[in-house]
Amino acid sequence: MAQPNTQTPPGSNRLIIIAAVVGLLAVVLVNIYVAMVKRQAQAGDFGVYRLTTSLKPGDKLAEKHVKATRMPKQYRESFEGMVIEEPFGNDSQLTAMLGERVKATARRNQFLSHDLFTDANDTELDTRINPNLRLVALPVNPKTLPGNLQPGMVVDIEALFPGGNLNVLPVLERATVFSVGTRSIADDAQPDRGQQRFTTISLQVTPAEATALEKIKKLVIGDFELHLRNPNDNSTPKIPDGGINPQVLRLLD
């Protein structure tokens, strides 16, 4: 009885080898394509920074305070105003800001934004003056200022006038302080040290009062003195009708 032929036909091994090579090549090409697509996608991503700790005004930004977070490029417009690195992995923006002091309170996990390094009071000064009023600066003695004087506090203002060493007269009562010197975040963080550099305060007054105060400044001996008062105290015992003390105005004649 004839035995069945179990031998592989000529050329079959070659076909098997070719098929295996083609299959392996296809796997390699697919992997290369996937890697290329991934690299292209990553190149389109951008980075933002999330705070790992809370910061308060005056703190210096350090690399340990932030963690880079990758974001898809389609969300780029949603992060306007944030410190952005493009592409992700670049840290040039962060490097340029390291050591800068933040000027606003920042909470842990919020994104690092440029607003944190901008003082809200940096708005143009003239745009913050009320219509029909004028801003007047008065010289003050930094050594006698009430402790931790801040814009918005209410004060009485007095000064020494010619006519004797005790001729101290009230000039204004219940005056609201508009600004105190040139405030900086470092001054706010260390008020005792910063306070010593405040040599002027500014008030909002009517145009007529502004002119009168300019004349009074030339008449006053030394600096103006401030008496801090409770903002809820509406009494005006020394100048009942408000405004500039009429007794002082008479000295200008």
BELSULUR-V768340 format. One record per residue. N is the residue number from 1. SS is DSSP state (h for helix, s for strand, l for the rest). PSI is psi in whole degrees, 0 to 359 (* if undefined). D_CENTER is the distance of its C-alpha to the mean C-alpha in Angstrom with 2 decimals. Layout:
n->N ss->SS psi->PSI d_center->D_CENTER
n->N ss->SS psi->PSI d_center->D_CENTER
This chain:
n->1 ss->l psi->133 d_center->99.73
n->2 ss->l psi->136 d_center->97.14
n->3 ss->l psi->142 d_center->93.81
n->4 ss->l psi->147 d_center->90.57
n->5 ss->l psi->107 d_center->88.68
n->6 ss->l psi->4 d_center->85.39
n->7 ss->l psi->142 d_center->84.38
n->8 ss->l psi->131 d_center->81.14
n->9 ss->l psi->148 d_center->82.02
n->10 ss->l psi->135 d_center->81.52
n->11 ss->l psi->348 d_center->78.02
n->12 ss->h psi->319 d_center->76.36
n->13 ss->h psi->321 d_center->74.62
n->14 ss->h psi->320 d_center->73.23
n->15 ss->h psi->320 d_center->71.80
n->16 ss->h psi->317 d_center->70.22
n->17 ss->h psi->317 d_center->68.59
n->18 ss->h psi->318 d_center->67.35
n->19 ss->h psi->320 d_center->65.88
n->20 ss->h psi->319 d_center->64.13
n->21 ss->h psi->317 d_center->62.69
n->22 ss->h psi->319 d_center->61.56
n->23 ss->h psi->317 d_center->59.90
n->24 ss->h psi->318 d_center->58.13
n->25 ss->h psi->322 d_center->57.01
n->26 ss->h psi->318 d_center->55.63
n->27 ss->h psi->317 d_center->53.60
n->28 ss->h psi->316 d_center->52.22
n->29 ss->h psi->320 d_center->51.35
n->30 ss->h psi->316 d_center->49.60
n->31 ss->h psi->320 d_center->47.52
n->32 ss->h psi->318 d_center->46.65
n->33 ss->h psi->316 d_center->45.68
n->34 ss->h psi->316 d_center->43.49
n->35 ss->h psi->321 d_center->41.75
n->36 ss->h psi->316 d_center->41.27
n->37 ss->h psi->319 d_center->39.82
n->38 ss->h psi->318 d_center->37.46
n->39 ss->h psi->319 d_center->36.29
n->40 ss->h psi->320 d_center->35.80
n->41 ss->h psi->317 d_center->33.82
n->42 ss->h psi->325 d_center->31.62
n->43 ss->h psi->333 d_center->31.10
n->44 ss->h psi->349 d_center->29.71
n->45 ss->l psi->160 d_center->27.25
n->46 ss->s psi->165 d_center->23.62
n->47 ss->s psi->143 d_center->21.34
n->48 ss->s psi->166 d_center->18.01
n->49 ss->s psi->131 d_center->16.59
n->50 ss->s psi->134 d_center->16.71
n->51 ss->s psi->135 d_center->15.32
n->52 ss->l psi->356 d_center->18.40
n->53 ss->l psi->161 d_center->16.96
n->54 ss->l psi->147 d_center->14.40
n->55 ss->s psi->149 d_center->11.62
n->56 ss->l psi->159 d_center->10.43
n->57 ss->l psi->132 d_center->8.14
n->58 ss->l psi->341 d_center->10.09
n->59 ss->l psi->142 d_center->11.57
n->60 ss->s psi->135 d_center->12.45
n->61 ss->l psi->130 d_center->12.54
n->62 ss->l psi->158 d_center->16.27
n->63 ss->h psi->328 d_center->18.51
n->64 ss->h psi->346 d_center->19.86
n->65 ss->h psi->350 d_center->16.64
n->66 ss->s psi->159 d_center->17.05
n->67 ss->s psi->129 d_center->20.09
n->68 ss->s psi->139 d_center->20.89
n->69 ss->s psi->131 d_center->22.14
n->70 ss->s psi->137 d_center->24.56
n->71 ss->s psi->139 d_center->24.40
n->72 ss->l psi->147 d_center->27.27
n->73 ss->h psi->338 d_center->26.82
n->74 ss->h psi->346 d_center->27.70
n->75 ss->h psi->11 d_center->24.37
n->76 ss->h psi->317 d_center->22.37
n->77 ss->h psi->337 d_center->21.44
n->78 ss->h psi->351 d_center->20.10
n->79 ss->h psi->26 d_center->17.24
n->80 ss->l psi->136 d_center->15.82
n->81 ss->l psi->346 d_center->12.13
n->82 ss->s psi->163 d_center->12.64
n->83 ss->l psi->110 d_center->13.35
n->84 ss->s psi->138 d_center->17.09
n->85 ss->s psi->126 d_center->20.12
n->86 ss->s psi->125 d_center->23.29
n->87 ss->l psi->176 d_center->25.85
n->88 ss->l psi->139 d_center->25.14
n->89 ss->l psi->335 d_center->25.76
n->90 ss->l psi->139 d_center->24.07
n->91 ss->l psi->26 d_center->21.21
n->92 ss->h psi->322 d_center->20.47
n->93 ss->h psi->315 d_center->16.88
n->94 ss->h psi->316 d_center->16.11
n->95 ss->h psi->321 d_center->18.22
n->96 ss->h psi->338 d_center->16.35
n->97 ss->h psi->350 d_center->13.04
n->98 ss->l psi->133 d_center->14.92
n->99 ss->l psi->348 d_center->14.48
n->100 ss->l psi->147 d_center->10.95
n->101 ss->s psi->133 d_center->9.01
n->102 ss->l psi->148 d_center->6.13
n->103 ss->l psi->10 d_center->3.95
n->104 ss->l psi->156 d_center->4.69
n->105 ss->l psi->135 d_center->8.28
n->106 ss->s psi->135 d_center->9.68
n->107 ss->l psi->154 d_center->13.39
n->108 ss->l psi->139 d_center->16.15
n->109 ss->l psi->353 d_center->17.35
n->110 ss->l psi->158 d_center->14.39
n->111 ss->s psi->146 d_center->13.74
n->112 ss->l psi->122 d_center->11.29
n->113 ss->s psi->160 d_center->9.14
n->114 ss->h psi->336 d_center->7.49
n->115 ss->h psi->334 d_center->4.84
n->116 ss->h psi->341 d_center->3.85
n->117 ss->h psi->13 d_center->3.89
n->118 ss->l psi->127 d_center->3.03
n->119 ss->l psi->128 d_center->4.02
n->120 ss->h psi->335 d_center->6.06
n->121 ss->h psi->1 d_center->8.91
n->122 ss->h psi->357 d_center->8.91
n->123 ss->l psi->144 d_center->11.24
n->124 ss->l psi->129 d_center->14.70
n->125 ss->h psi->319 d_center->16.26
n->126 ss->h psi->333 d_center->19.58
n->127 ss->h psi->348 d_center->18.50
n->128 ss->h psi->359 d_center->17.52
n->129 ss->l psi->133 d_center->20.99
n->130 ss->l psi->143 d_center->23.50
n->131 ss->l psi->145 d_center->26.44
n->132 ss->l psi->6 d_center->29.51
n->133 ss->l psi->166 d_center->27.70
n->134 ss->s psi->151 d_center->26.90
n->135 ss->s psi->126 d_center->24.39
n->136 ss->s psi->135 d_center->26.29
n->137 ss->s psi->136 d_center->25.29
n->138 ss->s psi->134 d_center->27.58
n->139 ss->s psi->137 d_center->28.22
n->140 ss->s psi->158 d_center->28.09
n->141 ss->l psi->114 d_center->29.29
n->142 ss->h psi->336 d_center->26.48
n->143 ss->h psi->341 d_center->29.16
n->144 ss->h psi->8 d_center->30.12
n->145 ss->l psi->144 d_center->26.84
n->146 ss->l psi->144 d_center->26.59
n->147 ss->l psi->135 d_center->24.69
n->148 ss->l psi->43 d_center->20.93
n->149 ss->l psi->133 d_center->21.03
n->150 ss->l psi->152 d_center->18.02
n->151 ss->l psi->140 d_center->17.50
n->152 ss->l psi->344 d_center->19.55
n->153 ss->l psi->156 d_center->22.22
n->154 ss->s psi->132 d_center->25.80
n->155 ss->s psi->159 d_center->28.03
n->156 ss->s psi->143 d_center->31.53
n->157 ss->s psi->129 d_center->31.95
n->158 ss->s psi->166 d_center->35.13
n->159 ss->s psi->160 d_center->36.53
n->160 ss->s psi->129 d_center->39.70
n->161 ss->l psi->160 d_center->42.03
n->162 ss->l psi->146 d_center->45.31
n->163 ss->l psi->13 d_center->48.34
n->164 ss->l psi->156 d_center->48.27
n->165 ss->l psi->341 d_center->46.03
n->166 ss->l psi->15 d_center->45.57
n->167 ss->l psi->64 d_center->44.81
n->168 ss->s psi->124 d_center->41.34
n->169 ss->s psi->144 d_center->40.56
n->170 ss->s psi->139 d_center->37.84
n->171 ss->s psi->313 d_center->35.96
n->172 ss->s psi->147 d_center->33.70
n->173 ss->s psi->147 d_center->33.42
n->174 ss->s psi->48 d_center->30.61
n->175 ss->s psi->132 d_center->28.12
n->176 ss->s psi->126 d_center->24.52
n->177 ss->s psi->122 d_center->22.06
n->178 ss->s psi->315 d_center->19.69
n->179 ss->s psi->159 d_center->17.78
n->180 ss->s psi->104 d_center->18.57
n->181 ss->l psi->212 d_center->18.86
n->182 ss->l psi->98 d_center->15.90
n->183 ss->l psi->142 d_center->13.32
n->184 ss->l psi->163 d_center->11.11
n->185 ss->h psi->324 d_center->9.23
n->186 ss->h psi->323 d_center->12.55
n->187 ss->h psi->320 d_center->14.44
n->188 ss->h psi->324 d_center->12.89
n->189 ss->h psi->332 d_center->13.68
n->190 ss->l psi->74 d_center->17.11
n->191 ss->h psi->327 d_center->18.10
n->192 ss->h psi->321 d_center->21.70
n->193 ss->h psi->316 d_center->21.13
n->194 ss->h psi->326 d_center->18.54
n->195 ss->h psi->326 d_center->20.82
n->196 ss->l psi->345 d_center->23.54
n->197 ss->l psi->357 d_center->21.79
n->198 ss->l psi->111 d_center->21.47
n->199 ss->l psi->358 d_center->24.49
n->200 ss->s psi->154 d_center->23.76
n->201 ss->s psi->159 d_center->22.68
n->202 ss->s psi->144 d_center->22.49
n->203 ss->s psi->150 d_center->24.34
n->204 ss->s psi->124 d_center->25.00
n->205 ss->s psi->171 d_center->28.78
n->206 ss->l psi->162 d_center->31.52
n->207 ss->h psi->321 d_center->32.76
n->208 ss->h psi->320 d_center->35.89
n->209 ss->h psi->325 d_center->34.06
n->210 ss->h psi->316 d_center->31.87
n->211 ss->h psi->317 d_center->35.11
n->212 ss->h psi->319 d_center->36.68
n->213 ss->h psi->327 d_center->33.81
n->214 ss->h psi->321 d_center->33.99
n->215 ss->h psi->320 d_center->37.68
n->216 ss->h psi->323 d_center->37.14
n->217 ss->h psi->328 d_center->34.76
n->218 ss->h psi->344 d_center->37.72
n->219 ss->h psi->332 d_center->40.06
n->220 ss->l psi->141 d_center->38.12
n->221 ss->s psi->113 d_center->39.19
n->222 ss->s psi->212 d_center->36.18
n->223 ss->s psi->166 d_center->32.80
n->224 ss->s psi->148 d_center->32.00
n->225 ss->s psi->141 d_center->31.93
n->226 ss->s psi->140 d_center->29.73
n->227 ss->s psi->113 d_center->30.95
n->228 ss->s psi->140 d_center->28.40
n->229 ss->s psi->163 d_center->29.78
n->230 ss->l psi->130 d_center->29.32
n->231 ss->l psi->340 d_center->27.57
n->232 ss->l psi->357 d_center->30.40
n->233 ss->l psi->108 d_center->33.02
n->234 ss->l psi->7 d_center->34.25
n->235 ss->l psi->147 d_center->37.18
n->236 ss->l psi->72 d_center->37.87
n->237 ss->l psi->334 d_center->40.91
n->238 ss->l psi->331 d_center->40.83
n->239 ss->l psi->78 d_center->39.99
n->240 ss->l psi->325 d_center->41.35
n->241 ss->l psi->0 d_center->40.85
n->242 ss->l psi->181 d_center->37.20
n->243 ss->l psi->199 d_center->35.76
n->244 ss->l psi->140 d_center->36.70
n->245 ss->l psi->120 d_center->39.61
n->246 ss->h psi->329 d_center->42.84
n->247 ss->h psi->323 d_center->44.37
n->248 ss->h psi->319 d_center->41.71
n->249 ss->h psi->326 d_center->42.19
n->250 ss->h psi->332 d_center->45.90
n->251 ss->h psi->341 d_center->45.28
n->252 ss->l psi->342 d_center->43.98
n->253 ss->l psi->* d_center->47.40
